Amino acid sequence: MLAALTGISMLGRAQAADAIPVGSTGGGSLQVIFGLLLVALLLAGSLYLLKRLAAPSGGTTLLRIISAAAVGARERVVVVEVGETWLVLGVAPGQVNKLHELPRQALPDGGRPAAPHQAFADRLRQIMAHQQRNVRNAP
């Protein structure tokens, strides 16, 4: 009787093994690739929309930086124009303090504040011109 039971169980296993189809993994990998592409497109689209919605829409701005100067490794003094008033602010990591308040004044260079990096660019241009002259004059 034990032999009959083992024969039946072996027959059942053979039929079960035949019933499981052996397929290729090509279809599964295409689904994974398609899913990853879909997620990447959704991410790119949502980032684009977030950027468009978060960006300020043109028009006039109420706040304009007139000048800034570093007074330490992480501290700056900034002159900001708000309406008809200039505020002198002390800016440090995690802290902004109003140092002084002035009425709006005319800017000496034609009404536009100088870019903070302009002085550096001018100085770099002078140094490079000086080095080029020295290279040309060298024997």
C-alpha positions in Angstrom: 0.0 0.0 0.0 2.9 2.3 0.7 4.2 1.7 -2.8 0.9 2.6 -4.3 0.8 5.9 -2.4 4.3 6.9 -3.4 3.4 6.0 -7.0 0.4 8.3 -6.9 2.3 11.2 -5.3 5.1 10.9 -8.0 2.5 10.9 -10.7 0.9 14.0 -9.2 4.3 15.8 -9.1 5.0 14.9 -12.7 1.6 16.3 -13.8 2.1 19.5 -11.8 5.5 20.0 -13.3 4.1 19.7 -16.8 1.3 22.2 -15.9 3.8 25.0 -15.0 4.7 26.8 -18.3 8.3 27.6 -18.8 8.4 31.1 -20.3 11.0 33.6 -21.2 11.9 36.6 -19.0 11.8 39.0 -21.9 8.2 40.1 -21.2 8.9 40.7 -17.6 11.9 42.8 -18.2 10.1 44.9 -20.8 7.4 45.6 -18.1 10.0 46.6 -15.6 11.7 49.0 -18.1 8.4 50.5 -19.1 7.4 51.0 -15.5 10.8 52.7 -14.8 10.3 55.0 -17.8 6.8 55.9 -16.7 8.0 56.8 -13.2 10.9 58.9 -14.6 8.5 60.8 -16.9 6.1 61.4 -14.0 8.9 62.7 -11.9 10.2 65.0 -14.6 6.7 66.3 -15.3 6.0 67.0 -11.6 9.4 68.7 -11.2 8.7 70.9 -14.2 5.2 71.9 -12.9 6.6 72.6 -9.5 9.3 74.9 -10.9 6.7 76.7 -13.1 4.3 77.2 -10.2 7.0 78.3 -7.7 8.7 80.8 -10.0 7.6 84.4 -9.4 5.7 85.8 -12.3 7.4 88.8 -13.9 6.3 92.3 -13.0 7.9 94.6 -10.6 9.5 93.3 -7.5 9.1 95.1 -4.2 12.6 94.1 -2.9 15.9 95.0 -4.5 19.4 94.4 -3.3 21.4 97.6 -3.6 24.7 96.5 -2.2 26.3 93.7 -0.1 29.6 93.4 1.7 31.1 90.5 3.6 32.2 91.4 7.1 33.2 87.9 8.3 33.3 84.3 7.1 29.6 83.9 7.2 28.3 87.4 8.0 27.3 90.1 5.5 25.9 93.7 5.6 23.3 94.2 2.9 21.5 97.3 1.7 18.0 96.5 0.5 15.5 98.8 -1.2 11.9 98.3 -0.1 9.6 100.9 -1.7 11.1 104.3 -1.0 13.3 103.1 1.9 16.7 101.5 2.1 17.3 99.1 4.9 20.8 98.2 6.1 20.6 94.6 7.3 23.1 92.4 9.1 22.8 88.9 7.8 24.3 85.9 9.6 23.4 82.2 9.4 19.9 81.9 10.8 19.6 85.6 11.7 18.8 88.9 10.0 19.0 92.2 12.0 18.0 95.6 10.9 21.0 97.9 11.5 19.7 101.2 10.0 17.0 102.7 7.9 17.6 105.4 5.2 15.4 107.2 2.7 15.9 106.1 -0.9 18.9 107.7 -2.5 20.2 108.1 -6.1 22.8 105.5 -7.1 26.1 107.0 -8.3 26.5 104.6 -11.3 23.4 105.5 -13.3 20.7 104.0 -11.1 21.6 100.3 -11.3 23.2 98.5 -8.3 26.5 96.9 -9.1 26.6 93.2 -9.3 28.5 91.8 -6.3 30.8 89.8 -8.5 31.6 92.8 -10.8 34.5 94.0 -8.7 36.1 90.5 -8.8 35.6 90.3 -12.6 37.2 93.6 -13.2 40.2 92.7 -10.9 40.6 89.4 -12.7 40.5 91.0 -16.1 43.3 93.5 -15.0 45.5 90.6 -13.7 45.1 88.6 -16.8 45.9 91.6 -19.0 49.0 92.3 -16.9 50.1 88.7 -17.2 49.6 88.7 -21.0 51.8 91.8 -21.3 54.5 90.2 -19.2 54.5 87.1 -21.4 54.8 89.1 -24.6 57.6 91.2 -23.2 59.6 88.2 -21.8 62.8 87.3 -23.8 
